[in-house]
Amino acid sequence: MSYKIKYINLAAQHNSIGNEIKREIDNVFKNSAFILRNSVLKFEQKICKILGVKYCVSVNSGTDALLFALSQAGLKKNDEVITPSHTYVASVSAIDHVGAVPIFVDIADDFNIDPNLIEKKITKKTKAILVVHLNGRCCDMKPILKIAKKYKLKIIEDAAQGFGAKYNGKYIGNFGLAAAFSLHPMKNLSVPGDGGFLTTNNKKVYEKVLLLRDHGRIKVGNKEVRKCYGFNSRLDNLHASIALIKLKYFFGWMSKRRKIAKFYNQELKSISDHIITPKLDEKNKLYEDTFNSYVIRSKKRNALKKYLLKNKIEVFSHIDKGVHLEKNLYSKNIKLPKTEQLEKEILSLPIYPELSKKQQLTICNAVKKFYNK
Ligand SMILES: Cc1ncc(COP(=O)(O)O)c(C=O)c1O
């Protein structure tokens, strides 16, 4: 189906910075600079500077960044890792791949793990909490950090959807042993394909992940030394150079996303009996969201979704089945009432910096029309 308004429009983004990108692609080819070259290092340095972290290792996906982060948490077979089920499957598969067991905790109204429910799930086997900052909103880290300290648990951040968001003035990527970011095209900062990076303030983690992403290889003087087995998980130099260009515009794009979210909230106020919009925290600034997704809740989600799609407005219910409900993965009857309730209600409206005021109005009017029919 062709949509009047797409959910995201990377072609529009390309229209605005395409010439710069084309020149850079040309440079990469002219210099035959493809693997672990200058742009990769420059990108990692830039990320450290922006986020205020000591170390960054770029890798080939958010999934690998998560896997490498969890591999550094000192987990033994059957150790337990607390995490939400309302997340992309990659968060949970990373726990499984390192031999640990995910222990699911229900979510709060902001779609992130509910800190009030974590302590009940802690056992002698619990060794870590994998927080997932969904939709560009940081988890409520203050109580989570307190629990982690009390029970000596490691924190790993799934920051795949969280680049640029802050909590209490601090960027996501600074709250645990390591954080995993994605550069997938659906993310606020993206490359044309797969990509990701890991941030950490721990030198040992940094040095190990550098080895893991490049088959255990490191240069000592002029010699290449292999220190361990690793993987081929490098961010392409071409992708790093494109991400570097996008970083120049990133914060301008984020302020446009915030403006759109604010506009939607205002416009949709008149139907607040029917839908719940995201809570914006403009006063206290505990949360500075980046709206990787703008998610509303509606009891009539399926009908509303059908109506908007029929009117050629592309919308999604991105995570409408928690990982605990995947019967091939979890046969146990795990109950997460809030997760299951919200997953029936969520709907993501189009949001991207190039979305015009007229398009934003069209979307809001269509949602309102559905309820005023
Ligand atoms: C919450 C979350 N975790 C992990 C990932 C995995 O990232 P990637 O697709 O870059 O491997 C994603 C991306 O879809 C995600 O949204």
The ligand as an SDF file (V2000), in Angstrom:
LIG
                    3D

 16 16  0  0  0  0  0  0  0  0999 V2000
   14.9580   -2.2050   22.2370 C   0  0  0  0  0  0  0  0  0  0  0  0
   15.8640   -2.7510   21.1820 C   0  0  0  0  0  0  0  0  0  0  0  0
   16.8850   -3.5440   21.5360 N   0  0  0  0  0  0  0  0  0  0  0  0
   17.7410   -4.0400   20.6280 C   0  0  0  0  0  0  0  0  0  0  0  0
   17.5980   -3.7740   19.2900 C   0  0  0  0  0  0  0  0  0  0  0  0
   18.5290   -4.4080   18.3120 C   0  0  0  0  0  0  0  0  0  0  0  0
   19.2180   -3.4780   17.5310 O   0  0  0  0  0  0  0  0  0  0  0  0
   19.6920   -3.8690   16.0400 P   0  0  0  0  0  0  0  0  0  0  0  0
   18.4710   -3.9810   15.1950 O   0  0  0  0  0  0  0  0  0  0  0  0
   20.5840   -2.7370   15.6430 O   0  0  0  0  0  0  0  0  0  0  0  0
   20.4360   -5.1470   16.1370 O   0  0  0  0  0  0  0  0  0  0  0  0
   16.5520   -2.9460   18.8610 C   0  0  0  0  0  0  0  0  0  0  0  0
   16.3840   -2.6060   17.4320 C   0  0  0  0  0  0  0  0  0  0  0  0
   15.4780   -2.9230   16.7630 O   0  0  0  0  0  0  0  0  0  0  0  0
   15.6570   -2.4340   19.8280 C   0  0  0  0  0  0  0  0  0  0  0  0
   14.6270   -1.6490   19.4610 O   0  0  0  0  0  0  0  0  0  0  0  0
  1  2  1  0
  2  3  1  0
  2 15  2  0
  3  4  2  0
  4  5  1  0
  5  6  1  0
  5 12  2  0
  6  7  1  0
  7  8  1  0
  8  9  2  0
  8 10  1  0
  8 11  1  0
 12 13  1  0
 12 15  1  0
 13 14  2  0
 15 16  1  0
M  END
$$$$
